[in-house]
């Protein structure tokens, strides 16, 4: 048995179907960047939240070339933080370190150079020989340093990363697997490195010198000079990897990481990285949660001469927020327990925490607004008597 279908209704259904097909892609495309990158892989990440705004083959395993040095620099910064090394340390260059080819500062066997100068060589000029010298100094051998690089990658959750060496040079033996990673993993490593903002003083330097001005260091990241706000991080190039860059830029308290892997030309990698950064800045704005020294709360300090004191923000609290999502931002005030005098103006008495949903975006100090001295013995006795009288009155009324 066949059902008779109303011809008019059938035509209306067909028209609606085709209209839906036409409109729906148009709607979804409006949410995406209007550019199409030519690089093999790319990613844009907002640093504070870790939100990914754009991705293209983000987990594809590709050779990173000198972007390997992001992890190398990260381990150096951790050693500095732990006190296992100092930037003033003098490092004697081994024959092996001096034998590295590619980008280098032409270290000589037996030459002495400070850790700070070697870091400048790595961060600014992408020096392969400096990487090995630093690795040997911190872990005895490059091999042991590389083991730590791979351990750190696993610790950060980088699932598509393997390090063969510290600098990204391809192995001499074609049967040996060299370094590989992904745009996503590089963004994760870069974000971790940015926890040490002092590294940016090197990665943002356009030109510097070694050996008392005899050797010039030129930054390989052209965006440092030609894109507002760029202050890092690392470029890379080998014949296999093609042209790569992991770069970061900050404007008005908003920071992004853009990763480009496998671009055909140097010009293309910088152009496409700049496109990603510009897209990010167009989507976010700075959101002021609290002004500098804004009154947040008032507290009672029981043993203070003057019991009442105001709680202020130490600095202006600014966070990056995606445009249109300002209403999703919440704040939580946390005041320390058992605060007692004496206190100095500006002493920390708590925290203000800023959230988007359950994600902690920022934490800032809350401070006392004035010096707080202890109450005298007579004041304390008077307060105790007053409290007792108040309690008795409440008891019998």
Buried (B, 14 or more C-beta within 10 A) or exposed (E): EEEEEEEEEEEEEEEEEEEEEEEEEEEEEEEEBEEEBBBBBBBBBBBBBEBBBBBBBBEBBBBBBBBBBBBBBBBBBBBBEEEEBEBEBEBEBBEBBBEBEBBBBEBEEEBEBBBBBBBBBBBBBBBBBBBBBBBBBBBEEBEEBBEBBBEBBEEBEBEBBBBBBBBBBBEEEEEEEBBBBBBBBBBBBBBBBBEBEEBBEBBBBEEBEBEEEEBEBEBBBBBBEEBEBBBBBBBBBBEEBBBBBBBBBBBEBBBBBBBBBBBEEBEBBBBBBBBBBBBBBEBBBEBEBBEEBBEBBEBEBEBBBEBEBBBBBBEBBBBBBBEEEEEEBEBEEEEEEEBEBEBEEBEEBBBBBBBBEEEEBBEBBBBBBEBBEBBEEEBEEEBEEEEEEEEEEEEEE
